[in-house]
Structures are given as structure tokens and as C-alpha cells.
């Protein structure tokens, strides 16, 4: 990092965004995340603020001026996230987000996406003839076609935000989570919800929403800009995710509190993370859960097909997850399957079974599970082969997302699936919990 750049970053400047070129002239910005002041709706408590007492044309011209300079100081791989909303003027809706997008096009920004931010709760005002708004628009622009965009990082991995089908059909869900959709559900945080209420602001961004934007379009060490820093949520989350930041804010009180309290805020945030790595654990747990569900269901489908075509020929299938790391594309895990055969079966029948298993594992649906199987056949009894010091769970041909019982090493009249993989997801309770 250049000396000049290092002197500029990780600061909030009490400077009008229209003059940010006085601070930053070089192309050092990777991502800008911001929300311009609302047009003629709110007073942020400072003179000469954008949007208050201006004509709509002057307002758009000022935004054009600001984001022209943002464009000039953004790297070619950089991007711009802007949150905006429509409003009523002269008795009709003014589509500000779309007027803004046209201004950005004139500058040279490439319009990449439009997302609906469902805020769940909103500031408590509305106008006659207008329903209460609970959403705003998130516009994504890029400096060039070759901009950073890490889709896998921004995937939705919280089970409570997924339909219950992932339990029975894990092969249909990417273990990394569901790709971001065009509607983002992030409630507005309570005012003053961080740093013991050191800053109150009209519409602070949810940190989780900023996290998603940063995950999608930036890397550690990148420089993040917010020309309308407000409560500092963009700067705080950037710092938390090991990005550098530059902020501009007209309200001197906000600037002082952010610059003076950033270290305190970070200490609090890191303490919370160290005490409860819930988000990190959620990502890891969802990934591991989907993989394990796939591995077990793979065995269940094999068992059902074998039982139909070779009845009473297999006693059980023992399943373990391999520690071998997959290197192939579209393979998420290796797994070991030992098929325990019933005694006194003819060799010709066994050869036919082996050929059949090889065939079904190379065809849909099993070939689409992302599981690379290692399959063995054994005439030994499971009770003599399995390690009794290891807890083994018993599943049936109908259900591999909730084990039936602990395996007791007794023979069974039914084809069982045995595994040290513990999976107990009560589908009914899960569905009730998300409703």
C-alpha cells in the first residue's frame, strides 16, 4: 500500500461529499456502499446538505457530480452499491432510483443489478394515497465488465430462510447455500444499537446486509468508501471484515463520535464474535449438514434400488464420510459404502449385483449428488466388522435425515443403513419453527 494511500484510509472526514476530490485523487477505491440523503424529506441537522431545499434537478446534478468523482477514484475491478427509494412529488411518485441509474450510465457506470431490500419495519410516516413503504431499492453498478463478484460468498446459508425441502432433498441444495435472490430481507437495526447508542441516525444499514455486499464484491485489504457515512455502519462492518475504509460526513458530531469510538466499537464487535461465532458456525454447519444428508441419502437410494432388483441379497449398507479431499469439479465429498451381503448367494448373482451397483452410481440421480463413492462388498457380519467403541446410528430405507435408534449389533429382517454419521432433523418441528 502506498504511503499516501495509507495516510488517507481508516478515517472519517468532516467534508461535504461534493468535495471529496480534495481528499482522494488516486484510483484506490474497490467498493463504494452508500445511501444519498433523501430528497427533500429529512433534515439531517447540517447546513448545505444535499436534498434539502434543492430542486430535483439540482439534487440529481449534485449526485452526478459526486459519483463522477467516485468513478474516477474507483479501480477497474471496483463496484458501487447505492440504496435509494421512490418518493411522492407534486401528487405523483417520482422514480428516483431509475433517474439515478440513468445519471450513472451517463458517467460510465455499468448497471449490473437491482435488488429489493425488505426492511420489515420502516420509519413511521406515509402520505395520502400511498401505502406505507417497507422496502427500498439497492442498485449495483460496476466500473467495468471485469469487476469482482464472489457469488459463493454471498449465498444464503441460514436454514430458517430456506424452504423445508432441503431436509428431504439435500442434493437439490448447494452446500454453500442458496444463491442470493432479488429480494433481501434485513430488518433495520434499532437506532443507536451499537456503541451504547453513541449515534442515532435516520436509517442505519443492517450490518448483515453490508456484510453480504462486501462478501460479494470485495476482499480483505480492499478500500471501501461511503461518501454519506451517517451512523458509520458501512465503515464499522468494513473494519470488522478486515477491509480498509474512507468515510465522508457533514455532521461533525457523527464524525467525531466515529473517529473517537471506532476502536471501542471494534472491541465490542470482536468480543461478540469471539463469544458467539454464530454466523461462521451457521455457514460451516449448513455446509456439513447438506453433505452428510447427501451421503446418507445416497445409501438410501442405493438400498431401495437394490432391494427392488435383488431382494434379500443385502443385509445392510455401512456408510462413512471419507477424509479424502475432493479435487474434482462438482464433487463435494468422498464417501465409503460397504455393502454387507446375505450368505449363501450364488457368485453369478453377486457379479450381477456389483455390475448393477456400478451402473446406478454412474447414472442419475446418484451421479448428481456430488458424492464420489468408494464401494466394497462383504460377506462378513456387520457385528463382527464394526468397531463397537464407535457410536453407530441406524437408518431405514425411508428416512436418512433422522436416525431410528442406536445400532445394537443384532441382525435385522430389514435392509438397514448404518453409519457413525449422526443426523436427527425432526422435519415437523423444523417446519413449525419457521412458520
MOMOUR-V989691 format. One record per run of one state. SS is the DSSP state (H for helix, E for strand, L for the rest). FROM is the first residue (numbers start at 1). LEN is the number of residues. If there is no record, write none. Layout:
# MOMOUR-V989691
SS;FROM;LEN
SS;FROM;LEN
This chain:
# MOMOUR-V989691
L;1;2
H;3;6
L;9;2
E;11;3
L;14;3
H;17;6
L;23;6
E;29;6
L;35;21
H;56;17
L;73;1
E;74;11
L;85;2
E;87;3
L;90;2
E;92;3
L;95;1
H;96;12
L;108;2
E;110;9
L;119;16
E;135;8
L;143;8
H;151;4
L;155;1
E;156;1
L;157;2
H;159;3
L;162;3
H;165;4
L;169;1
H;170;3
L;173;5
E;178;1
L;179;4
E;183;3
L;186;9
H;195;3
L;198;9
H;207;11
L;218;5
E;223;4
L;227;6
H;233;8
L;241;3
E;244;5
L;249;3
H;252;24
L;276;2
H;278;32
L;310;4
E;314;8
L;322;11
E;333;9
L;342;5
H;347;15
L;362;4
H;366;3
L;369;2
E;371;8
L;379;3
H;382;4
L;386;7
E;393;3
L;396;6
E;402;1
L;403;2
E;405;2
L;407;9
E;416;4
L;420;4
E;424;1
L;425;2
H;427;8
L;435;1
